[in-house]
């Protein structure tokens, strides 16, 4: 009999990290850490944060050290071993083709024609990630259309990923190689590690998670995600014919059993019955 295994891929902010407005289930992070310590579970963080901010989150919120970290909205992948971070170089080579020899400076120069775009801090940029702030009351449709036109003139194949920093109430707009989204990075990791699609689970909560949430990858949207994002994810999954691959975690009788890490575990319970005994052994409350 084949041993069950799981590639568990999780966003950080407001997915595992309880830095949103809604409460956290008290034991959830400890249960999550204990579950991820099992040898059958390979843990990957898939986040917009860069490497230093991932390390900070692990320390500040007592999160388990993952086996892999997909950072910078999918533009970098690292393998972790103790304190050692090793970049997965084949990923950088793969996504480089989309920018057709252009670099960060070429794209930034072209997009200066759009005054609404405010360049993010240097620490939030990298070779294949150009990041801006965008006011929430901006005409996002017009701006995205104009960005696509300007990048097209450079013959650059790009993904434009918009999300919202709810705490700062500002839009985040990332320009990535077309094949460097969280979904592409996750699929690269899945194939490189030899996992079947049915052995992968993703958890997220924000706009830059939509490419995964609307795909055929089994995904859980934590209960604390905002209502608009839930509607967008459900519509995208339905339109793509993958409605059954998306699970919306939920709270029960006002208890926050679907928020943050508890919602991730709820998704594991929903999609992975082979792990029910392990979750029950951790005292996970599956009555939701």
C-alpha positions, 0 to 999 in steps of 0.5 A: 500500500502506497504511503500517503504524502502531501505537498502543502503550499501556503501563503503567509500573510492573513493565511497562516499569519493572523495579521488580519482583522479577524480572530485566530483559533488559539491552538491552530498554529501549534496544530499546524506546526505539529502536522507539518513536522510529520515526515509525509508532509512537505511544506512550502511557503508561497508568498509575496514576501522576500526572503528576509521577511519570510525569516522574520515571519517564521521567528515572529509568529513561531511558524515551522521552517518550510522545506521550500519557500516560493517568494516574491509572488513566485519569482524566486524559489528556495530550498531550505536546509536548517539555516541554509537557503539555496536558490533553485536556479533552474527556475530563474532560467525558466522564467527569464525567457518571458522578458526577452532579454529585457531587464528590470530597468527597461520595464521600469523606464517604460512604465514611468509614463503612468503617473499613478504607479508608485515604485515600491521599496528596493527590498521589494524588487528583484531581477524578475519582479517589478513592484508598485503601489497603486491607490485603491481609488485608481482606475485599475482597469485603465492602468492595467490596460495601459501597462499591458500596451507599454510592455507589449511594445517591449515584446515582453510577456508579463503577468500583472498581479494585483492584490491589496494590503488590507492593513495599509489600505493600498493596492500592490501591483507586481509585474512578473514574467508571464510564467512566474506566478504563484501557480507556475512556481507551484507547478514547477515545484510539484513536477520537480519533486515528483508529486501527483496533482492529487498530492498537492494542496494550496491555501491562500487568501488574497488577489495574488493567490487567484491564479492558483485558487482558480486552477485545478490545484486543490485549494482552500480559501481561508474563512477570513478572506474578504467577501469580494475575493471569495466571489472572484475565486469561486467565479474563476474556478467555476469558469475554468471548470474547477469548482470542485478543486476550491474549498471555502473554509468556514467558521462555526458558531462564532468560533474562528475554526476557519480563519488562518492556520485553522482554515488551512487544516480544515482544507486538509481535512476536506481534501485529504481523508487519509490524514484524518487520524493524524489531525484527530491525534492533534486534537483538531476540531473537525466539527465545522 
